[in-house]
């Protein structure tokens, strides 16, 4: 709050100096424009105005630098504030699911089933793509496409707008969604800044959709806005203390 208050004072000061600088410029213009008998550069009024103009420019440089510093300080501080639940949201009761079924044999997990059917490969990939990656083959690949198509058709029938979004987005878009690319460790993959400044790989298409609507208003009569998007999601999953098993917490996957 103190930073925001000081920022307002600095901006008011900048506005006053800019206004006075404009008046000084008008005064110089008024002296220089009409024909003069004496050399205009030697007039005391003009000398005083130009000296005042130099003083104003120096004061503005100081305030503009402070404004930039305060804006960054305020923005970084605001990023630390957590999102709050809307007061209209009602408290609910979590339903406990029924007990899982009991089998008379040892059930197999999805990875063991997939490897047995040769539709999932997650082993022996360190030389190809490293840790937490996988291949989907045959029916596995078709199953992924079928799930995407099924979900898209279901939502299109309910009036959702289909959209494709960029995978590469600027840091401000992530920050607007509550994700901080600069966090340590970061859940976001950042592109080499020497080639692409301030670009990161999106972990969900929701970030790209938010970027589509950011920085402009949506008319009330156009609400609600329903958008559906299928995208590849890239996530630098952080260490949880326990190694994930199967196709969980992987670095790349497709999601609607």
C-alpha positions as CSV (number, residue, x, y, z in Angstrom):
1,X,0.0,0.0,0.0
2,X,2.9,2.4,0.8
3,X,4.5,1.6,-2.5
4,X,1.2,2.3,-4.4
5,X,0.7,5.5,-2.4
6,X,4.2,6.7,-3.2
7,X,3.7,5.7,-6.9
8,X,0.6,7.9,-7.1
9,X,2.6,10.8,-5.6
10,X,5.4,10.4,-8.1
11,X,3.0,10.2,-11.0
12,X,1.3,13.4,-9.9
13,X,4.7,15.0,-9.7
14,X,5.5,13.9,-13.2
15,X,2.2,15.2,-14.5
16,X,2.9,18.6,-12.9
17,X,6.4,18.8,-14.3
18,X,5.2,17.8,-17.7
19,X,2.6,20.5,-17.7
20,X,5.1,23.1,-16.6
21,X,7.6,21.9,-19.3
22,X,4.8,22.5,-21.8
23,X,4.3,26.0,-20.6
24,X,8.0,26.7,-20.8
25,X,8.0,25.4,-24.3
26,X,5.1,27.7,-25.2
27,X,7.0,30.7,-23.7
28,X,10.1,29.9,-25.7
29,X,8.0,29.6,-28.8
30,X,6.3,33.0,-28.1
31,X,9.6,34.7,-27.8
32,X,11.2,33.1,-30.8
33,X,8.4,33.4,-33.3
34,X,7.8,37.2,-33.7
35,X,10.5,39.3,-35.5
36,X,12.9,40.8,-32.9
37,X,15.3,43.7,-33.1
38,X,17.7,42.3,-30.6
39,X,19.4,38.9,-30.8
40,X,16.8,36.5,-29.3
41,X,19.3,34.2,-27.7
42,X,20.5,37.0,-25.4
43,X,17.1,38.0,-24.1
44,X,16.9,37.5,-20.3
45,X,13.4,36.0,-20.5
46,X,14.6,33.4,-23.0
47,X,17.7,32.5,-21.0
48,X,15.6,32.1,-17.8
49,X,13.0,29.9,-19.7
50,X,15.7,27.6,-21.1
51,X,17.4,27.3,-17.7
52,X,14.0,26.4,-16.2
53,X,13.5,23.8,-19.0
54,X,16.9,22.2,-18.2
55,X,15.9,22.0,-14.5
56,X,12.6,20.5,-15.3
57,X,14.1,17.8,-17.5
58,X,16.5,16.9,-14.7
59,X,13.7,16.6,-12.2
60,X,11.7,14.5,-14.7
61,X,14.5,12.0,-15.2
62,X,14.7,11.5,-11.4
63,X,11.0,11.0,-11.0
64,X,10.7,8.7,-14.1
65,X,13.4,6.5,-12.8
66,X,11.7,6.3,-9.4
67,X,8.3,5.6,-11.1
68,X,9.9,2.6,-13.0
69,X,11.4,1.3,-9.8
70,X,8.2,1.6,-7.9
71,X,6.1,0.0,-10.6
72,X,8.4,-3.1,-10.6
73,X,8.4,-3.2,-6.8
74,X,4.6,-3.0,-6.7
75,X,4.1,-5.6,-9.4
76,X,6.5,-8.1,-7.8
77,X,4.8,-7.5,-4.4
78,X,1.4,-8.0,-6.0
79,X,2.5,-11.4,-7.4
80,X,3.0,-12.6,-3.9
81,X,-0.7,-12.1,-3.0
82,X,-2.7,-15.3,-3.1
83,X,-6.0,-15.6,-5.0
84,X,-9.0,-15.5,-2.8
85,X,-12.2,-17.6,-3.2
86,X,-15.1,-15.4,-4.3
87,X,-17.4,-14.6,-1.3
88,X,-20.4,-16.0,-3.2
89,X,-18.9,-19.4,-3.4
90,X,-20.7,-21.8,-1.1
91,X,-19.0,-24.2,1.2
92,X,-19.6,-27.8,0.2
93,X,-19.1,-31.2,1.6
94,X,-16.6,-33.5,0.0
95,X,-18.1,-36.8,-1.0
96,X,-16.0,-39.9,-0.1
97,X,-16.1,-42.4,-3.0
98,X,-17.0,-46.0,-2.2
99,X,-14.3,-48.5,-1.4
100,X,-12.5,-49.9,-4.5
101,X,-13.6,-53.3,-5.7
102,X,-11.8,-56.4,-4.4
103,X,-10.5,-58.8,-7.0
104,X,-9.6,-62.4,-6.7
105,X,-6.4,-61.7,-8.6
106,X,-3.7,-59.1,-8.5
107,X,-4.8,-56.2,-10.7
108,X,-2.4,-54.6,-13.2
109,X,-1.7,-50.9,-13.4
110,X,-2.1,-48.9,-16.6
111,X,1.7,-49.0,-17.4
112,X,1.9,-52.8,-17.0
113,X,-1.2,-53.3,-19.1
114,X,0.1,-50.8,-21.8
115,X,3.5,-52.4,-22.0
116,X,2.0,-55.9,-22.2
117,X,-0.2,-54.7,-25.1
118,X,2.8,-52.8,-26.7
119,X,0.8,-49.6,-26.8
120,X,2.9,-47.7,-24.2
121,X,6.6,-47.4,-24.0
122,X,8.2,-45.6,-21.1
123,X,11.4,-47.7,-20.5
124,X,14.7,-47.4,-22.3
125,X,14.2,-43.7,-23.3
126,X,17.1,-42.1,-21.5
127,X,19.0,-41.9,-24.9
128,X,16.0,-40.4,-26.7
129,X,14.1,-38.0,-24.5
130,X,15.3,-38.4,-21.0
131,X,13.3,-38.7,-17.8
132,X,9.5,-38.8,-17.5
133,X,8.7,-39.2,-21.2
134,X,6.9,-41.9,-23.1
135,X,5.7,-43.2,-26.5
136,X,2.1,-44.2,-27.4
137,X,1.9,-46.8,-30.1
138,X,-0.9,-48.3,-32.2
139,X,-4.1,-48.5,-30.1
140,X,-2.4,-46.2,-27.5
141,X,-2.0,-43.4,-30.0
142,X,-5.5,-44.0,-31.4
143,X,-6.9,-43.9,-27.9
144,X,-5.5,-40.5,-27.2
145,X,-6.9,-39.1,-30.5
146,X,-10.3,-40.7,-29.7
147,X,-10.4,-39.2,-26.3
148,X,-9.6,-35.7,-27.7
149,X,-12.2,-36.1,-30.4
150,X,-14.8,-37.4,-28.0
151,X,-14.3,-34.5,-25.6
152,X,-14.3,-31.8,-28.4
153,X,-17.5,-33.1,-29.9
154,X,-19.2,-33.2,-26.6
155,X,-18.3,-29.6,-25.8
156,X,-19.0,-28.3,-29.3
157,X,-22.5,-29.7,-29.0
158,X,-22.9,-27.5,-25.9
159,X,-21.9,-24.3,-27.7
160,X,-18.2,-24.1,-26.9
161,X,-16.0,-22.1,-29.3
162,X,-13.1,-24.3,-30.6
163,X,-9.7,-22.6,-30.5
164,X,-6.0,-23.3,-31.0
165,X,-3.5,-21.2,-29.0
166,X,0.2,-20.6,-29.1
167,X,2.5,-22.9,-27.1
168,X,5.0,-20.1,-26.6
169,X,3.8,-17.2,-24.4
170,X,5.3,-14.3,-22.6
171,X,5.9,-14.3,-18.8
172,X,3.2,-11.7,-18.1
173,X,0.5,-14.1,-19.4
174,X,1.6,-16.9,-17.0
175,X,1.8,-14.4,-14.1
176,X,-1.8,-13.3,-14.9
177,X,-2.8,-16.9,-14.4
178,X,-1.0,-17.2,-11.1
179,X,2.1,-19.0,-12.4
180,X,5.5,-17.4,-11.9
181,X,8.0,-18.6,-14.5
182,X,10.9,-17.0,-12.5
183,X,10.1,-19.1,-9.4
184,X,12.8,-21.5,-8.2
185,X,12.2,-24.3,-9.0
186,X,9.9,-23.2,-11.9
187,X,7.1,-25.4,-13.2
188,X,7.5,-23.7,-16.6
189,X,10.0,-24.4,-19.4
190,X,11.7,-21.1,-20.4
191,X,13.1,-20.7,-24.0
192,X,16.8,-19.6,-24.4
193,X,16.6,-15.8,-23.7
194,X,19.5,-15.2,-26.0
195,X,17.3,-16.2,-28.9
196,X,13.7,-15.6,-27.7
197,X,13.3,-13.0,-24.9
198,X,10.7,-13.7,-22.3
199,X,9.0,-16.8,-23.9
200,X,7.9,-19.9,-22.1
201,X,6.2,-23.2,-23.0
202,X,2.6,-23.4,-21.8
203,X,1.7,-26.2,-19.4
204,X,-2.0,-25.9,-20.4
205,X,-4.0,-24.2,-23.2
206,X,-5.8,-22.3,-20.5
207,X,-2.8,-19.9,-20.3
208,X,-3.1,-19.2,-24.1
209,X,-6.9,-18.7,-23.8
210,X,-6.3,-16.2,-20.9
211,X,-3.8,-14.4,-23.1
212,X,-6.4,-14.1,-25.9
213,X,-8.7,-12.2,-23.5
214,X,-6.2,-10.3,-21.5
215,X,-6.0,-6.5,-21.4
216,X,-9.5,-5.9,-22.8
217,X,-13.0,-5.9,-21.6
218,X,-15.7,-8.5,-22.5
219,X,-19.2,-7.1,-22.9
220,X,-21.7,-8.3,-20.3
221,X,-24.1,-9.4,-23.0
222,X,-21.4,-11.7,-24.5
223,X,-21.0,-13.6,-21.2
224,X,-20.5,-16.4,-20.5
225,X,-17.6,-17.1,-22.9
226,X,-17.1,-20.8,-23.4
227,X,-13.9,-21.9,-25.1
228,X,-12.5,-25.4,-25.7
229,X,-9.0,-26.1,-26.8
230,X,-6.8,-29.2,-27.3
231,X,-3.1,-28.6,-26.9
232,X,0.2,-30.2,-26.0
233,X,1.1,-29.3,-22.4
234,X,4.7,-28.9,-21.3
235,X,5.4,-29.1,-17.6
236,X,8.8,-29.1,-15.8
237,X,7.3,-31.0,-12.9
238,X,9.1,-30.3,-9.6
239,X,10.5,-32.9,-7.3
240,X,7.8,-34.2,-5.0
241,X,10.2,-36.4,-2.9
242,X,8.7,-39.6,-4.5
243,X,9.4,-40.8,-8.0
244,X,6.2,-40.9,-10.1
245,X,5.1,-44.1,-11.7
246,X,3.6,-44.5,-15.1
247,X,2.1,-41.7,-17.1
248,X,1.7,-39.3,-14.2
249,X,3.6,-36.0,-13.7
250,X,5.2,-36.4,-17.2
251,X,6.9,-33.5,-19.0
252,X,4.6,-33.5,-22.0
253,X,1.1,-34.6,-22.7
254,X,-2.1,-33.7,-24.7
255,X,-5.1,-32.3,-22.9
256,X,-8.4,-30.8,-23.8
